[in-house]
Amino acid sequence: IAVLPFANSTADPSNEAFCDGISEEILHKLARVNGLKVIGRNSSFAFKGSSYPTSRIASLLGASYLVQGSVRRDGQQLRIVASLVDQNGEQRWSQAFDRELAGIFAIQSEIAETVTATVAPTIAFTERPSYEPDSYAYENFLIGRELVRKRDATGAAERLERAIELDPRFAE
């Protein structure tokens, strides 16, 4: 899972720090869930303000799920929307939080707790079982990769095709 920076839906640039704080707090809480693989902050925050579709971001980050959201502010009123999107861009969960702008750390923590409590059980056990290729297929793959490095295209192609022959699922 990756937590994207929450979008600042206000005209006030000073709201950016609050938006980032919510994202970081959620990331922190999710990282504490045993068995959940969480993409690091620097990787996910590289997409701040990106116009890439969520499916492309998920692919680039190697994430099955993304947490994303937005923050709007009207005076002392906040509306924070958080959602869970899968790697295909399909929204799986969403919730809006309406709060008064007082005690921003408490707000960030509360929202992070709710998101984690809701999202983690949904995705923590959806990981595919690990796959180990046939050992001979893997050996042919390694030799083929080395031949690619040495620029022996014919030899590399033969070894890589042999790897697929031995274990068609290894082609992925």
Contacts in CASP RR format, 6 or more apart in sequence:
PFRMAT RR
TARGET T0000
AUTHOR 0000-0000-0000
METHOD contacts of the structure
MODEL  1
IAVLPFANSTADPSNEAFCDGISEEILHKLARVNGLKVIGRNSSFAFKGS
SYPTSRIASLLGASYLVQGSVRRDGQQLRIVASLVDQNGEQRWSQAFDRE
LAGIFAIQSEIAETVTATVAPTIAFTERPSYEPDSYAYENFLIGRELVRK
RDATGAAERLERAIELDPRFAE
1 30 0 8 1.000
1 36 0 8 1.000
1 37 0 8 1.000
1 38 0 8 1.000
1 39 0 8 1.000
1 63 0 8 1.000
1 64 0 8 1.000
1 65 0 8 1.000
1 66 0 8 1.000
1 67 0 8 1.000
1 119 0 8 1.000
1 123 0 8 1.000
2 38 0 8 1.000
2 39 0 8 1.000
2 40 0 8 1.000
2 43 0 8 1.000
2 44 0 8 1.000
2 57 0 8 1.000
2 58 0 8 1.000
2 61 0 8 1.000
2 62 0 8 1.000
2 63 0 8 1.000
2 65 0 8 1.000
2 66 0 8 1.000
2 67 0 8 1.000
3 23 0 8 1.000
3 24 0 8 1.000
3 26 0 8 1.000
3 27 0 8 1.000
3 30 0 8 1.000
3 38 0 8 1.000
3 39 0 8 1.000
3 41 0 8 1.000
3 44 0 8 1.000
3 66 0 8 1.000
3 67 0 8 1.000
3 68 0 8 1.000
4 23 0 8 1.000
4 44 0 8 1.000
4 45 0 8 1.000
4 47 0 8 1.000
4 48 0 8 1.000
4 57 0 8 1.000
4 66 0 8 1.000
4 67 0 8 1.000
4 68 0 8 1.000
4 69 0 8 1.000
5 19 0 8 1.000
5 20 0 8 1.000
5 23 0 8 1.000
5 44 0 8 1.000
5 45 0 8 1.000
5 47 0 8 1.000
5 48 0 8 1.000
5 49 0 8 1.000
6 19 0 8 1.000
6 20 0 8 1.000
6 21 0 8 1.000
6 22 0 8 1.000
6 23 0 8 1.000
6 68 0 8 1.000
6 69 0 8 1.000
6 70 0 8 1.000
6 71 0 8 1.000
6 80 0 8 1.000
6 82 0 8 1.000
7 19 0 8 1.000
7 49 0 8 1.000
7 68 0 8 1.000
7 69 0 8 1.000
7 70 0 8 1.000
7 71 0 8 1.000
8 15 0 8 1.000
8 16 0 8 1.000
8 19 0 8 1.000
8 70 0 8 1.000
8 71 0 8 1.000
9 70 0 8 1.000
9 71 0 8 1.000
9 72 0 8 1.000
10 71 0 8 1.000
10 72 0 8 1.000
10 73 0 8 1.000
12 73 0 8 1.000
15 71 0 8 1.000
15 73 0 8 1.000
18 71 0 8 1.000
18 104 0 8 1.000
18 108 0 8 1.000
19 70 0 8 1.000
19 71 0 8 1.000
20 45 0 8 1.000
21 108 0 8 1.000
22 71 0 8 1.000
22 80 0 8 1.000
22 82 0 8 1.000
22 107 0 8 1.000
22 108 0 8 1.000
22 111 0 8 1.000
22 112 0 8 1.000
23 44 0 8 1.000
23 45 0 8 1.000
23 67 0 8 1.000
24 41 0 8 1.000
25 108 0 8 1.000
25 109 0 8 1.000
25 111 0 8 1.000
25 112 0 8 1.000
26 67 0 8 1.000
26 82 0 8 1.000
26 111 0 8 1.000
26 112 0 8 1.000
26 115 0 8 1.000
26 116 0 8 1.000
27 38 0 8 1.000
27 40 0 8 1.000
27 41 0 8 1.000
27 44 0 8 1.000
28 112 0 8 1.000
29 112 0 8 1.000
29 113 0 8 1.000
29 115 0 8 1.000
29 116 0 8 1.000
30 36 0 8 1.000
30 38 0 8 1.000
30 67 0 8 1.000
30 115 0 8 1.000
30 116 0 8 1.000
30 119 0 8 1.000
30 120 0 8 1.000
31 38 0 8 1.000
33 116 0 8 1.000
33 120 0 8 1.000
33 124 0 8 1.000
35 124 0 8 1.000
36 120 0 8 1.000
36 123 0 8 1.000
36 124 0 8 1.000
37 127 0 8 1.000
39 61 0 8 1.000
39 62 0 8 1.000
39 63 0 8 1.000
43 61 0 8 1.000
44 61 0 8 1.000
47 57 0 8 1.000
47 60 0 8 1.000
47 61 0 8 1.000
50 57 0 8 1.000
52 60 0 8 1.000
53 89 0 8 1.000
54 66 0 8 1.000
54 68 0 8 1.000
54 85 0 8 1.000
54 89 0 8 1.000
55 87 0 8 1.000
55 88 0 8 1.000
55 89 0 8 1.000
57 63 0 8 1.000
57 66 0 8 1.000
58 64 0 8 1.000
58 65 0 8 1.000
58 66 0 8 1.000
58 85 0 8 1.000
58 86 0 8 1.000
58 87 0 8 1.000
58 89 0 8 1.000
59 87 0 8 1.000
63 87 0 8 1.000
64 86 0 8 1.000
64 87 0 8 1.000
64 123 0 8 1.000
64 126 0 8 1.000
64 127 0 8 1.000
65 84 0 8 1.000
65 85 0 8 1.000
65 86 0 8 1.000
65 87 0 8 1.000
65 92 0 8 1.000
65 119 0 8 1.000
65 123 0 8 1.000
66 84 0 8 1.000
66 85 0 8 1.000
67 82 0 8 1.000
67 83 0 8 1.000
67 84 0 8 1.000
67 85 0 8 1.000
67 115 0 8 1.000
67 119 0 8 1.000
68 82 0 8 1.000
68 83 0 8 1.000
68 85 0 8 1.000
69 80 0 8 1.000
69 81 0 8 1.000
69 82 0 8 1.000
69 83 0 8 1.000
70 80 0 8 1.000
70 81 0 8 1.000
71 78 0 8 1.000
71 79 0 8 1.000
71 80 0 8 1.000
72 78 0 8 1.000
72 79 0 8 1.000
72 80 0 8 1.000
73 79 0 8 1.000
73 101 0 8 1.000
75 101 0 8 1.000
76 100 0 8 1.000
76 101 0 8 1.000
76 102 0 8 1.000
77 98 0 8 1.000
77 99 0 8 1.000
77 100 0 8 1.000
77 101 0 8 1.000
78 97 0 8 1.000
78 98 0 8 1.000
78 99 0 8 1.000
78 100 0 8 1.000
78 101 0 8 1.000
78 107 0 8 1.000
79 96 0 8 1.000
79 97 0 8 1.000
79 98 0 8 1.000
80 96 0 8 1.000
80 97 0 8 1.000
80 99 0 8 1.000
80 107 0 8 1.000
80 111 0 8 1.000
81 94 0 8 1.000
81 95 0 8 1.000
81 96 0 8 1.000
81 97 0 8 1.000
82 94 0 8 1.000
82 95 0 8 1.000
82 97 0 8 1.000
82 111 0 8 1.000
82 114 0 8 1.000
82 115 0 8 1.000
83 91 0 8 1.000
83 92 0 8 1.000
83 93 0 8 1.000
83 94 0 8 1.000
83 95 0 8 1.000
84 91 0 8 1.000
84 92 0 8 1.000
84 93 0 8 1.000
84 94 0 8 1.000
84 118 0 8 1.000
84 119 0 8 1.000
84 122 0 8 1.000
84 123 0 8 1.000
85 91 0 8 1.000
85 92 0 8 1.000
86 92 0 8 1.000
92 122 0 8 1.000
93 118 0 8 1.000
93 119 0 8 1.000
93 122 0 8 1.000
95 114 0 8 1.000
95 115 0 8 1.000
95 118 0 8 1.000
97 107 0 8 1.000
97 110 0 8 1.000
97 111 0 8 1.000
97 114 0 8 1.000
99 107 0 8 1.000
101 107 0 8 1.000
131 169 0 8 1.000
133 141 0 8 1.000
133 163 0 8 1.000
133 167 0 8 1.000
133 169 0 8 1.000
133 170 0 8 1.000
134 166 0 8 1.000
134 167 0 8 1.000
134 170 0 8 1.000
136 166 0 8 1.000
136 167 0 8 1.000
137 162 0 8 1.000
137 163 0 8 1.000
137 164 0 8 1.000
137 166 0 8 1.000
137 167 0 8 1.000
137 170 0 8 1.000
138 163 0 8 1.000
138 170 0 8 1.000
140 159 0 8 1.000
140 160 0 8 1.000
140 162 0 8 1.000
140 163 0 8 1.000
140 166 0 8 1.000
141 159 0 8 1.000
141 160 0 8 1.000
141 163 0 8 1.000
141 170 0 8 1.000
143 159 0 8 1.000
144 155 0 8 1.000
144 156 0 8 1.000
144 159 0 8 1.000
144 160 0 8 1.000
144 163 0 8 1.000
145 156 0 8 1.000
145 160 0 8 1.000
147 155 0 8 1.000
147 156 0 8 1.000
147 159 0 8 1.000
148 156 0 8 1.000
163 170 0 8 1.000
163 171 0 8 1.000
164 170 0 8 1.000
164 171 0 8 1.000
END
